[in-house]
Amino acid sequence: MALLSIAGQNDPNEHTGGTLTELIWKGKYDNDGRRAAPLRVALPFQTVETVNESAQERQRMLDLWTARRDTEWRNRLIWGDKKYVLPALLEEFAGKVDLIYIDPPFDTGADFSFHVDVNGSSFTKEPSVIELKAYRDTWAGGMDSYLHWLHDTLALLRELLSEDGSLYLHLDYHVGAYGKVVADEVFGRDSLLNEIVWKRTSARSDSHTFNHIHDCIYLYAKSSDFKFNSQLVPHEKQYLDRYYTYTESDGRKFATIDATQAGLRTGDSGVPWRSFSPASKGNHWKFAVSELDRLDSEGRIYWPNKQGGWPRLKAYLDEVKGAAIQSIWTDLKAVNSQAGERTDYPTQKPESLLERIIQTSSNDGDLVFDCFCGSGTTAAVAERLSRRWISCDLSRFAIHTTRKRLLSLVECRPFVVQNLGKYERQLWQVAEFGAEAEVKQATYRRFIMELYNATPVSGYAWLHGLKGGRMVYRVQEGNRNGEGCPTDKRRRHPRMGLRLRDQRSGQAAGLTGWPRCPFPAYSTRCHG
């Protein structure tokens, strides 16, 4: 179980210095007391498709490549486990990502399955074997394994950030306090800029405790030289009615504000003006006296009628841009059932939330990254706001949802869909079954072919043998509703197995019911 050590420890991060109270979890240190480091294997990306690219754009890219010139930027949608994707990105993008938003899983009960409604029909999207493996990596050891996973993820993300980059870590009450301590350790406590409270839903009365209606978003900067574009919201009517109570002869409403501010000054802003000395109150003018003269000549100084009333500045209502956004966000509503942006993805965040984050901490052309892309909100908003973006997710359903959502945008720029292909699968198999994983699987396939007196074939991902003019191919392990291979329109047997397919007619011979394969790598989609 994760524990907060009482004694201060030497800070393992050079960028923080000094000492800190350390959160300890199982697996943080190895048996020799050394800090366990994140996996760092730079696997090559494989481009599956280039989406929304015209023939002219494709030819231009080919010409640039042939001439050995830099090709144009393509946004990236990556399908893969971030355990392998993040180190693979480091070689090209270390220190180049301007903004990172992550919305990692908060719920210890999450297992990548969720309910989906499509065209009036509903089904439960079951987790794939790779997703189940990621779930075990994240939650198998409870909070300890979650913190270990989160720390490794944040450590790699920090390396990807540019020196003026920022990271938004979105969590809820389940793990928020723990996540902040982990992020403090990775970035340094002084790098925490804000704890943002987002009221994501309205008040309810269906609980025996105070209802959880907010999430916390922790904003960290890599350095003190971070980007921050202040965002404004309209003032509330109550505020305007209370303060903008004065009216000019032409009907313009205005409020009056103090022309001085605290602190003594020896320059032009500290000298008396029109017989009023700000030093008498321990203050100084907000402007030099020459500027006050100009404002007065333009009628922008308010002179009270009362005896001894100090001059004040006029603030006109029609010049008010709005109020600066504070750290409690109550004006951004969650995606409701009638929202046009709704994708029916269970963890979808509203576009208005990502608009605020992206506009605050990035500029046009900056690179935005989200490694938990889910429904694709970050990518979609970054695309609309003319940012470059990279998004990745382990869920194929998330990748399909994001791809479809991007294509629904007006004038969506071309982007590539990538994965780590067989390289990720090989690493995964070795992690699961040891260095001889491929040998074990080949042995299992030969055993099945011999059992059916089939002739083994090679060179195919899903076809493994030939018998009586029919191909023997692999069938995925079905979901709980009994559905199996998506290429076979008939209902599959819910267990792992093989089928025979007639080469001439293409019809399946109906050979099912094989024992469940001992290698989870077999439990993948069937394209036979």
C-alpha positions in Angstrom: 0.0 0.0 0.0 1.2 3.5 -0.9 2.6 5.3 2.2 3.7 8.9 2.7 7.1 8.8 4.4 7.5 11.0 7.5 11.1 11.8 7.1 12.3 14.1 4.4 14.2 12.4 1.6 16.8 13.7 -0.8 14.9 14.8 -3.9 15.7 12.5 -6.8 14.8 15.1 -9.3 17.5 17.6 -10.1 15.0 20.2 -11.2 13.5 20.6 -7.7 16.5 20.4 -5.3 16.3 20.3 -1.5 14.3 17.7 0.3 10.8 16.5 0.1 8.3 14.3 1.9 8.2 11.3 -0.3 5.2 9.1 -1.3 6.4 5.5 -1.4 4.6 2.7 -3.3 5.4 -0.9 -3.9 7.8 -1.2 -6.9 9.1 2.4 -6.7 12.5 1.0 -5.7 14.1 -2.3 -6.7 15.6 -4.8 -4.3 18.9 -2.8 -4.3 17.2 0.4 -3.3 17.5 2.0 -6.7 14.7 3.9 -8.3 12.8 1.9 -10.9 13.0 3.7 -14.3 10.3 3.8 -16.9 10.6 1.5 -20.0 12.7 3.2 -22.7 12.4 1.3 -26.0 12.3 3.5 -29.1 10.1 1.4 -31.4 9.5 2.7 -35.0 6.0 4.0 -35.9 4.2 2.4 -38.8 1.7 4.5 -40.8 -1.5 2.6 -41.3 -3.2 5.3 -43.4 -3.1 8.9 -44.3 -6.6 10.4 -43.9 -8.2 13.3 -45.8 -5.2 13.8 -48.1 -6.0 14.9 -51.7 -4.1 13.5 -54.7 -2.4 16.9 -55.1 -1.3 16.9 -51.4 0.0 13.3 -51.7 2.0 14.1 -54.8 3.5 17.2 -53.2 4.6 15.2 -50.2 6.1 12.5 -52.5 8.0 15.2 -54.4 9.4 16.7 -51.2 10.4 13.2 -50.0 12.0 12.3 -53.3 14.0 15.6 -53.3 15.1 14.7 -49.7 13.5 17.9 -48.4 11.5 18.2 -45.2 7.9 17.0 -45.8 4.9 18.9 -44.5 3.7 18.3 -40.9 1.0 15.7 -40.5 -1.0 15.4 -37.3 -0.9 12.0 -35.7 -3.5 9.6 -34.3 -1.6 6.7 -32.7 -3.1 3.4 -31.7 -1.0 1.7 -29.0 -0.1 1.3 -25.3 1.4 4.6 -24.0 4.0 2.4 -22.2 5.6 1.9 -25.6 4.3 5.0 -27.5 5.7 7.6 -25.2 9.4 6.4 -25.3 8.9 6.0 -29.1 8.0 9.7 -29.4 11.0 10.9 -27.4 13.6 10.7 -30.2 11.6 13.1 -32.4 9.7 15.2 -30.0 11.7 15.5 -26.7 11.4 19.1 -25.6 9.1 20.0 -28.5 5.6 19.6 -27.2 4.0 22.9 -26.1 0.9 21.6 -24.3 -0.1 18.3 -22.8 -3.6 17.5 -21.5 -4.2 14.1 -19.9 -7.4 12.7 -18.5 -6.1 9.3 -17.1 -8.5 6.7 -15.6 -9.4 7.7 -12.0 -11.7 4.8 -11.1 -10.1 1.6 -9.6 -13.1 -0.3 -11.0 -12.5 0.8 -14.6 -11.7 -2.2 -16.9 -12.1 -0.6 -20.4 -15.6 -2.0 -20.9 -18.5 0.4 -21.3 -22.1 0.6 -22.7 -22.6 2.1 -26.1 -25.8 3.0 -28.0 -25.6 2.9 -31.8 -28.6 3.6 -34.0 -31.1 2.6 -31.4 -29.3 -0.6 -30.5 -27.1 -1.0 -27.4 -24.2 -3.2 -26.7 -21.4 -3.5 -24.2 -17.9 -2.8 -25.6 -15.7 -5.5 -24.0 -12.0 -4.9 -23.4 -9.5 -6.4 -25.7 -6.8 -8.6 -24.3 -4.2 -5.8 -24.8 -6.5 -3.5 -22.9 -6.9 -6.1 -20.1 -3.1 -6.3 -20.0 -2.9 -2.5 -19.6 -5.6 -2.7 -16.9 -3.5 -5.2 -15.0 -0.4 -3.0 -15.4 -2.4 -0.1 -14.0 -4.6 -1.6 -11.3 -3.4 -5.1 -10.5 -1.6 -3.9 -7.4 -4.2 -1.4 -6.4 -3.1 2.1 -5.6 0.6 1.1 -5.6 0.6 -0.1 -9.3 -1.5 2.9 -10.3 0.9 5.4 -8.8 3.9 3.5 -10.3 2.2 3.7 -13.7 1.2 7.4 -13.3 4.7 8.3 -12.2 6.3 6.6 -15.2 3.8 8.3 -17.5 4.4 11.8 -16.1 8.2 11.4 -16.2 8.1 10.7 -19.9 5.6 13.4 -20.6 7.8 16.0 -18.8 10.7 15.1 -21.2 8.4 15.7 -24.1 7.4 19.2 -22.9 9.2 22.2 -24.3 10.8 24.6 -21.9 7.8 27.0 -22.0 5.3 24.1 -22.1 2.6 23.2 -19.6 0.8 20.0 -18.5 -2.8 19.7 -17.3 -3.5 16.7 -15.2 -7.2 16.0 -14.9 -8.3 13.8 -12.0 -11.2 13.3 -9.6 -11.6 12.6 -5.9 -10.6 8.9 -6.2 -6.9 9.6 -6.9 -6.6 13.4 -7.1 -4.6 13.9 -3.9 -2.3 11.0 -4.7 -1.8 12.1 -8.3 -0.8 15.6 -7.2 1.9 14.3 -4.9 3.3 12.2 -7.7 3.2 15.1 -10.1 4.9 17.3 -7.5 7.7 14.8 -7.4 8.1 14.6 -11.1 7.8 18.4 -11.9 8.7 19.9 -8.5 6.3 21.5 -6.1 7.1 25.0 -7.3 6.1 24.0 -10.8 2.4 23.7 -9.8 0.7 26.8 -11.1 -2.9 26.0 -10.3 -5.3 23.5 -8.8 -8.4 24.2 -11.0 -11.8 23.1 -9.8 -14.2 22.2 -12.6 -17.8 21.9 -11.7 -18.8 19.2 -14.2 -22.4 18.7 -13.2 -25.3 20.3 -11.4 -26.1 19.7 -7.7 -27.9 16.4 -7.0 -29.6 15.0 -3.9 -29.2 11.2 -4.5 -26.5 10.5 -2.0 -26.0 10.0 1.7 -22.9 12.2 1.5 -22.0 15.5 -0.2 -22.3 14.7 -3.9 -19.2 14.7 -6.1 -19.9 17.3 -8.7 -16.4 18.5 -9.5 -13.0 17.3 -10.9 -9.6 18.8 -10.2 -7.2 19.8 -12.9 -3.6 20.4 -11.9 -1.6 22.8 -14.1 2.2 22.3 -14.1 4.8 24.2 -16.0 8.2 22.8 -17.0 9.9 26.1 -16.2 9.1 29.6 -15.0 9.0 30.7 -18.7 5.6 29.2 -19.4 2.9 30.4 -21.9 -0.2 31.9 -20.4 -2.8 33.8 -22.4 -5.2 35.2 -19.9 -8.8 34.3 -20.8 -11.8 36.5 -20.0 -15.5 35.7 -19.4 -18.4 38.2 -19.4 -19.2 39.9 -16.1 -22.3 38.8 -14.4 -25.3 41.1 -14.7 -25.4 41.5 -10.9 -21.8 42.8 -11.0 -22.5 45.3 -13.8 -25.7 46.6 -12.1 -23.8 47.1 -8.9 -20.7 49.0 -10.1 -21.6 50.6 -13.5 -24.0 53.1 -11.9 -22.8 56.4 -13.5 -24.0 57.7 -16.9 -22.4 60.3 -19.2 -24.6 62.9 -21.0 -24.3 60.8 -24.2 -25.7 57.8 -22.3 -22.4 55.9 -21.8 -22.3 53.9 -18.5 -19.2 53.8 -16.4 -17.8 52.8 -13.1 -15.2 54.6 -11.1 -12.0 53.0 -9.8 -9.3 54.2 -7.5 -6.5 56.2 -9.3 -3.9 55.2 -6.7 -2.4 51.9 -5.5 -0.5 50.9 -2.5 3.2 51.7 -1.9 5.4 54.8 -2.0 7.2 55.8 -5.2 9.9 58.5 -5.8 9.2 59.0 -9.5 6.4 60.9 -11.3 3.8 58.6 -10.0 4.6 59.5 -6.4 4.4 63.3 -6.6 1.3 65.4 -5.8 -1.2 66.1 -8.6 -3.9 68.8 -8.5 -3.2 69.3 -4.8 -3.7 65.6 -4.0 -0.6 63.8 -2.6 -0.8 60.0 -2.8 2.1 59.7 -0.3 -0.2 61.1 2.4 -2.0 57.8 2.3 1.1 55.6 1.7 0.2 55.2 -2.0 1.2 56.3 -5.5 -0.7 57.2 -8.6 -1.4 54.3 -11.1 0.0 56.6 -13.8 2.6 59.3 -14.1 1.1 62.8 -13.5 1.6 63.6 -17.3 -0.7 60.7 -18.1 -3.2 61.8 -15.5 -3.3 65.3 -17.3 -4.0 63.6 -20.6 -6.8 61.4 -19.1 -8.4 64.5 -17.5 -8.3 66.4 -20.8 -10.2 63.5 -22.4 -12.8 63.5 -19.6 -11.7 60.2 -18.2 -11.2 61.4 -14.7 -14.1 61.5 -12.3 -14.2 64.4 -9.8 -16.5 63.7 -6.9 -18.8 66.6 -5.9 -18.3 65.9 -2.2 -15.7 67.9 -0.2 -12.3 66.3 -0.2 -13.3 63.6 -2.7 -10.3 62.2 -4.5 -10.2 62.0 -8.3 -11.0 58.6 -9.7 -10.6 56.9 -13.0 -13.5 56.2 -15.3 -14.1 52.6 -16.6 -16.7 52.6 -19.4 -19.0 49.6 -19.7 -18.7 49.5 -23.5 -14.9 49.0 -23.1 -15.1 46.2 -20.6 -13.7 43.0 -22.1 -14.7 40.8 -19.3 -13.4 39.3 -16.0 -10.2 37.3 -15.9 -11.0 33.6 -15.4 -10.2 32.3 -11.9 -9.3 28.8 -10.7 -12.9 27.7 -10.1 -14.7 26.9 -13.3 -18.5 26.8 -13.0 -19.5 28.0 -16.5 -18.4 24.9 -18.5 -21.1 22.2 -18.6 -20.6 18.5 -19.3 -21.7 17.0 -22.5 -25.4 16.3 -22.2 -27.6 13.9 -24.2 -28.7 16.7 -26.6 -25.3 18.1 -27.4 -24.2 18.2 -31.0 -20.7 17.2 -30.0 -21.9 14.1 -28.2 -20.1 10.9 -29.4 -21.6 8.5 -26.7 -18.1 7.9 -25.5 -18.4 7.4 -21.7 -15.6 9.7 -20.6 -16.1 12.4 -23.2 -15.1 15.9 -22.0 -16.8 19.1 -23.4 -15.1 21.0 -26.2 -15.4 24.2 -24.2 -13.1 22.8 -21.5 -10.4 22.0 -24.0 -10.9 25.3 -25.8 -10.1 27.1 -22.6 -7.1 25.0 -21.8 -5.6 25.1 -25.4 -6.2 28.9 -25.8 -4.7 29.6 -22.4 -1.5 27.6 -22.7 -0.7 27.5 -26.5 -0.5 29.6 -29.6 -1.3 29.0 -33.3 0.9 26.3 -34.7 1.9 24.9 -31.3 2.0 21.2 -30.7 -0.7 19.7 -28.4 -0.5 16.2 -27.1 -3.1 13.9 -25.4 -2.1 10.3 -24.7 -5.6 9.4 -23.4 -7.5 10.7 -26.4 -10.8 8.8 -25.7 -13.5 10.4 -27.8 -10.9 12.7 -29.5 -12.0 16.0 -27.9 -8.4 17.4 -27.6 -7.5 16.5 -31.2 -10.8 18.0 -32.5 -10.4 21.2 -30.6 -6.7 21.5 -31.5 -7.6 21.0 -35.1 -10.2 23.8 -35.0 -7.9 26.2 -33.2 -5.1 25.7 -35.8 -2.7 23.8 -33.5 -0.7 20.8 -34.4 -1.6 17.7 -32.4 -0.7 14.2 -31.5 -3.2 11.9 -29.9 -3.0 8.3 -28.9 -5.0 5.6 -27.1 -4.8 1.9 -26.4 -8.5 1.4 -27.3 -9.2 0.7 -31.0 -12.8 2.0 -30.3 -11.3 5.3 -29.2 -9.2 5.5 -32.3 -12.2 4.8 -34.6 -14.3 7.3 -32.6 -11.6 10.0 -32.9 -11.0 9.4 -36.6 -14.7 9.6 -37.4 -15.0 12.8 -35.3 -12.1 14.5 -37.0 -13.5 13.7 -40.4 -16.8 15.4 -39.5 -14.9 18.7 -39.0 -15.1 21.3 -41.8 -11.7 21.5 -43.6 -10.0 19.0 -41.4 -6.3 18.9 -42.3 -4.8 15.6 -43.4 -3.6 13.4 -40.6 -1.9 10.0 -40.3 -3.1 6.9 -38.3 -0.1 5.1 -36.9 0.8 2.2 -34.6 3.9 0.3 -33.5 2.9 -2.8 -35.4 4.6 -6.1 -34.8 7.3 -4.4 -32.7 4.9 -3.6 -29.9 3.3 -7.0 -30.1 6.7 -8.7 -29.8 7.6 -6.7 -26.7 4.2 -7.4 -25.2 4.5 -11.1 -25.9 8.0 -11.3 -24.3 6.7 -9.4 -21.3 3.8 -11.8 -21.0 5.4 -15.2 -21.9 9.1 -14.7 -21.8 11.8 -14.6 -24.5 10.4 -17.7 -26.2 6.9 -16.4 -26.8 7.1 -16.7 -30.6 8.4 -20.3 -30.4 5.6 -21.3 -28.0 3.0 -19.9 -30.2 4.4 -21.5 -33.3 4.5 -24.8 -31.5 0.8 -24.4 -30.5 -0.2 -23.7 -34.1 1.6 -26.8 -35.4 -0.1 -28.9 -32.8 -3.5 -27.6 -34.0 -2.7 -28.2 -37.7 -1.5 -31.8 -36.9 -4.7 -32.4 -34.9 -6.8 -31.5 -37.9 -4.5 -33.1 -40.4 -4.2 -29.7 -42.1 -1.2 -28.6 -44.1 0.4 -25.6 -42.4 0.8 -22.4 -44.4 2.9 -19.3 -43.6 3.0 -15.7 -44.5 -0.4 -14.8 -43.2 -1.5 -13.1 -40.0 -4.7 -15.1 -39.5 -4.6 -18.1 -42.0 -2.6 -21.0 -40.6 -3.4 -24.1 -42.6 -5.1 -25.7 -45.6 -7.4 -28.8 -45.5 -9.6 -30.1 -48.2 -9.5 -26.9 -50.2 -10.5 -24.8 -47.2 -8.4 -22.4 -45.2 -8.0 -22.9 -41.5 -8.0 -19.5 -39.7 -8.1 -18.1 -36.2 -11.3 -16.9 -34.5 -11.2 -14.4 -31.7 -12.4 -15.0 -28.3 -16.0 -13.7 -28.3 -17.5 -11.2 -26.0 -19.9 -11.9 -23.2 -22.9 -11.7 -25.7 -21.4 -14.5 -27.7 -20.3 -12.3 -30.6 -17.1 -13.5 -32.4 -15.2 -12.7 -35.5 -16.6 -9.5 -37.1 -15.9 -10.8 -40.6 -18.4 -13.7 -40.1 -22.0 -12.5 -40.2 -23.2 -15.5 -38.2 -23.0 -15.6 -34.4 -19.8 -17.2 -33.1 -19.2 -19.6 -30.4 -18.0 -17.6 -27.4 -14.8 -19.5 -27.0 -11.5 -19.3 -28.8 -11.2 -21.6 -31.8 -10.4 -22.2 -35.4 -12.6 -22.4 -38.5 -12.4 -23.9 -41.9 -13.2 -21.5 -44.8 -13.9 -22.9 -48.3 -11.5 -21.3 -50.8 -14.1 -21.4 -53.6 -17.2 -20.2 -51.9 -15.7 -18.3 -49.1 -18.2 -19.9 -46.7 -17.1 -20.9 -43.2 -17.3 -24.6 -42.5 -18.5 -24.0 -38.9 -15.6 -25.6 -37.0 -15.8 -24.1 -33.5 -15.6 -25.0 -29.9 -11.8 -25.3 -29.5 -10.4 -24.9 -26.1 -9.3 -21.4 -25.1 -5.9 -20.7 -26.4 -3.2 -20.4 -23.7 -1.7 -17.4 -25.4 -3.6 -14.2 -24.9 -2.0 -12.9 -28.1 -4.5 -15.1 -29.9 -7.4 -13.2 -28.5 -7.3 -10.5 -31.2 -9.6 -9.4 -34.0 -10.1 -12.0 -36.7 -9.7 -10.8 -40.3 -10.1 -14.2 -41.9 
